[in-house]
Amino acid sequence: MKTKNAAAWPGGFRLSDWLYKYGTLLTIVLLVLIFGASTDHFFSNSNLVNILRSISIVTIIATGLTVSLAVGGFDLSVGSTASVACAVCVSMFVWYGQPLWAGIAAALLAGLVVGLVNAFLVTRFKIQDMLMTLATMFVFQGLALTYSRGATISENMILPGGDFATGQIPDAFRLLGRVPWIIIIMLVVVLAVHLFLNYTKYGRYMYMIGGNPEAAKLSGIPVNRYRLAAYVISALLAGLGGIVLGARVGSAEVNAGSPYLMEAVAAAFIGFSVFGAGKPNALGTFAGAVLIGVLSNGLIMLSVPYYAMDIVKGGVLAAALAITYIRGRH
Amino acid sequence: MARTAEGLLEMRGISIAFPGVQALDGADFTASAGRAHALIGANGAGKSTLMKVLAGAYGHYAGEIRIDGRTVNIRTPGDAKAHGIQVVYQEVDTALVPNLSVGENIMMEKLVHEMKGRHLVRWGEMHRAAEDVLGRLEVRIPTRKRAAELTLAEKQMVLIARAMTTDCRFLILDEPTAPLSRAETERLFRLIRLLKSRGTGIIFISHRLPELYEICEDITVMRDGRVVARGRLPDMTQQQIVEHMLGSKWEGQFPRRSNKPGRVLFEAKDIRDGGKVKGVSLFIRAGEIVGLAGLVGAGKSELCRALFGASGTVAGEMTLNGRRLAIGSPHDAVRSGLALVPEERRREGVFVDETVTANLTVATLSRYTRLGAWLSAAKEREAAGGIISRLGVKTPGGGARVANLSGGNQQKIAIGKWLLADADVYLFDEPTKGVDVGAKRDIYELVAGLAERGKGVLYATGELPEIMGLTDRVYVMYDGRIVRELITARTSEDEIMLYSTGGTGT
């Protein structure tokens, strides 16, 4: 059926190929048109900025995940890593009264440690990356909880000793979570990872490893070293996502990062096919995140009740993925 | 049709195109019941595509298929099976479920299609039925064994048995003997003869010409998507077949070599790796091609991988240019000046989803960068373009995906990346396996060219003519050890075979 259709197109044009390359973008355009036509404010500048702001944290985390996917891995612990970084960062300010740089540095350091632990476990033991990071996902989630003693870390919180926390969150830190900085950070991350994966030697090696690890090894690429690097990058970006999350909310809530995992995974997988890349890529991931963001935003504007939102969201995601993977030949 | 068309399978004017390629161009093919028909052609000639059309893998071809003189419509694998056409593809593992028993694998068609109204499997009955099928084929494999535990040859037998559980009139065997040892091939041929005697038509694809004469009555030769010759096999000599395949006169398969080997370049002492390599010592001179002979399972591949640091458990000592090498990984090996062209091309040699250019530059990527790590597309293209033209790789361009190239061209790319690396010692592991005759000759010339330039070459192969035609010296491996060192000019295929099979020759 599909092949017959394809053969009917002259000039080698295949509908399925076209959909594969542009299906995600088409879905975004269609959604924008539908929402634009059916609501008054969808096209307002503030709303478009709003959409970009709302996807920035997911995008930062998903971009890190994309790097782990590029080496053929799968970092499921990114959500937990964001929670850890968020808790460490905010606690630095609130509990210990540290300055801006110290909070951010501590959070990134936590991300680095998480990345190294993941990379060590994944490269040392021959367990599937997804299963290994599923385990570490729980561990880091638990560490974040234990560190915050199961409570939200915020200014003036009551400490276990009965005192109030006296530390203040620096204003400059809160700025990171506001427009335009939050959007700028996202765009810089996406662009940097895009350039890294596509235009540097290291990115090329990572894709080669993801494409065929055995051939990569026999071509003299130090496979484990690059896999380690990919997991560290993934964790660092998840950590950055956690920092921005803390800045945005102004506190570190319990398991703050966890909800971002699934949306990040969806964005990265939708992104596989954008422009026919056929592999994990930063721009595609960004497009995937935009799709999810437009959808959430539009549904809110249409006043779809929050409890029914996930149904529509899941349905459209499934449709987007179906178009993306339509080229399931062989 | 004047003759009786009973038991005749005819394909007429089959054409099929894929984006950018006319894979088949009006190909005609005829096979008959009870006879074996050899289908021959260089890689990329279209024989696999033709058989996939017959098996219903492609629905969008033009042309006609007739069975018993009646036109049949085969557009899906289901159609093909309904008309009694079964295929055993080269990659047997893709057709077997490794976790299920031999019995379940054999009876799969029945289990899938003939359980109407029944929901429970009667295990005893199923295993008895599977044993019956194997019994009729005179093959002895326990039906309760897991398919994953079988040897490659046994897996083929299981697939043939599965085909026989259906009403199979024509059986297509796609390069069944490529991975088999001589004894296993004999067993397969016995089975094929049995099937022929029972009226099954066999279509036999192979690159090994001599064996065709043992088993096939008819032959069709393809080139560039067309049928260029057909007839009765005994009327055609190997030389003629090769000429039809290549489309030109075929002279001297092996290149003439003039250079004399120089000083010792590479030396390995007492290399051990698990139970596969048991204390091997060897040396390679500059400009020398050293053959590594031995049967399948003798440890040739394992030795190559051990020398290249690809297995983490190697013990032993290696020196290159008198310098001691510390090789713990292929990464170290490449930096020290070693290169390995591995046996399993698609799994170990190339990146099928990447472009030709990316494949060629992967081992030397640091050279095509600016400002440290920034890749220069222009430098890459230039380097890759040079190799493409030097090796005569048939590709639309450097940007084409390697998956779309034929096996021989993929192999040229697997070799080409090491030409860019300019290593000192090249390890080749069965570089001509599954490669057509034309590309084979290119590869021989390439290997000879490396020796000419003073490189050391270790050439592992199970094909004795290659050893005789190409090498200066031979190590014969048997059961993980080198049992003999021979000067090629003073030995014979018979002598090498004797030592390869464990003979002592005293």
Interface residues (C-beta under 8 A of the other chain):
Chain A: T3 K4 A6 A7 G12 R14 Y199 T200 K201 Y202 R204 Y205 Y207 M208 G211 N212 E214 A215 A216 K217 L218 S219 G220 I221 P222 G278 K279
Chain B: P19 G20 Y58 G59 H60 F308 A310 S329 P330 H331 A333 V334 R335 L340 P342 R347 E348 G349 V350 F351 V352 D353 E354 A358 V362 A363 L365 S366 T369 A373 W374 L375 K417 A421
